[in-house]
Amino acid sequence: MTWSKGSCDAPAGGSKSIGTTAASGQAVGADEIDFVSIANSNDFDFFSFTVNSASLLDVSLTPLGGVFMQGVEGGAQPSFDANARNDLTLSIYGTNGTTLLGTANNTAAGFAESLADVSLPAAGQYYVRVSGSTANVQLYQLQLSVASAVVTQPGDFDGDGDADGNDLLVWQRTFGASGA
């Protein structure tokens, strides 16, 4: 899967994580470049990804920043939780960019939001939106995982993807059988 703040390809079984550098701690190294953030309640980050067939999407949005002490030297230094600066919302949109397929804003600031088994009904380009609710900057990590959706054909009793005479035979032989 390739990823950018514009697009990524998500083959079945693929996954991608962005914003991972911010998860490594408070110090920023010269080679660390993978940071994403929401700046305020008017900031929206949009990402797109492409799937090659009907798929199921698991996605998580984790606020980052760390917890540390802050204050004047020699004075009181209360704890500062940079993980909880903004209450983030996660939204998934369909291929037309307007149909909402799922949204998560179930937790307070500082806690992860997630969606599981979001149905992506066909091949195409889908969209993720990350937004916040306050005027505070919040670093975050976004994790997407795509799996092929199992599409069953009505009447496909032998599991080969079609409904034909072989399915009728399987149905006749197992009709009324225990566990069938």
N, C-alpha and C positions, 0 to 999 in steps of 0.2 A: 504494500500500500504506500503510495507517495502522498505527501501531505504538505499543504501550505495554507496560509490564511486566504487562499483562493480556491484550491481544489486538492483532492486526493483520490486515488483509485483504491477501492476496497474490495479486493477479490475475496471470495468466500473463505472464511477462516482467517481473514486478515485482522490486524489490530494496529492502532497507532496511538501514541501518546504525545501531547505537546505540553510545553510548560514545565518540563522535567528538571531543568537546571535550578529553578527556584526551590525545588524539593530538597536540594543538597545542603542547605544551611544558610547562614547569614553572610558568609564571605563569598564574594563574587570573583571568580578567577578570570584571567584575561581570555581564556578560551571558551568561557560559558556564554552561550548566545540564545538559549531556548527559554525565553521569558514571555509570558502573556499576562495582561492585566486589564481590569475594568477600572476606569478612572473616576466615574461618577454615575449618577442615575440617568444621564443622557448618553452614556457610552454603550454601544452595542457591538460586540464582536461577532461577525458572521464567518462561518467556515462552510465549504462545500466538499462533498465526497461523492464518488461514483461507485455504484455496484453493478456487476455484470449480470445479475439475475435476482429474482425474488430472494430477499434475505431477512434475517432478524438482526437487530442492532441492540447491543448493550452499550450504554454510555454513562460515564461518571464525570462529575465536575467537582474538583476538590480545591477549596481555598488554601492558599499557601502564604507563608511569610515568617513563620516561627514565633516563638514566645521568648522575650528577653526583658532584661531590666533596663529602665531608662530613668534619667533624672540628672540633676547637677552632681558633679563630682564631690564626694564627701557628704552629700545630703541623702535624703530619702530617695530610694530607687524602686518605685512600684513596678510590678510586672506589666508588660505591654504585649498583648496578644495580636500580632500582625496577621494571624490566620482569620481573625474575626472582624475585619474592618468594613466589610460590605456583605450584605445578604444576596448571594448570587442566585440567578434563575437560569435554567437550562431548557431550551426548546428545540424540537426537531420538526422540520418542515418537509413536505413532499416535493416532488419534482417540479411542480409549478411555482415553488417558492412561497406560496401563501397558505396552503393547506397544512394546518397544525396536526402533526401525527402524535405528538406527546410533549408534555411539559412537566417540569419538576421544580417546585419551590416549597418543599415540605419541611425544611429544616431551618434553624436560625443561622445567623451569621457565624462562620467558623466551622460549619458542618457540611459534609459532602451532600450533593444532590445526585440522584441516579435514576436511570430508566432502564428497564430490562425487557428484552424480547419485543422491541418496537418493530412492528411489521413494515417492511419496505416491500410493497407488493410487486414491483417490477424493476427491471434494470433501469438505470438512469442516475441523474445527479440529484442528490438530496442536500439539505442544509441544516446546520446547527447554529443556534443563536445563544450567546452568553450575554447576560445583562445583570446589572446591579441595582440596588435600591437606595443607596446613600451617596454622599459627595466624597466618599473615601476611596482611595486606590486600593485594589485588592488583586494580588497575584493569584494565579490559579493554574491548575493542571487539568487538562481535558483528555480523557481516555475513551477511545472508540474501539469496539470489537464487533466484527461482522461475521455471521455464520449463514450458510445456505439455509433457506427455508425449505422444509420438506413439504412439497406440494403433492397432495394425493388426488388421484383421479377417482371420482365416484365409480364404484363397481370394480376397482382394481384390487381384487382379492389375492392376487399372487405377487403384488408389489413391484411389478416391472414397469410401471409408468403408463400403462394403457388399459383399456377395458376391452377384452376380446373373449373368444371361446375358451381359452385357458382359464380365465377368471370364472366363467360360468361353471367349468368343471370343478375348480377349487371350491366354489360356493356350494355346489351340489354335494360334494363329498364331506364338507364340514358343517352343513346346515343342521342345527340341532345338537351338534357335538358339544360337550362340556368344554368351556374355555374358548369357544370359537365365536 
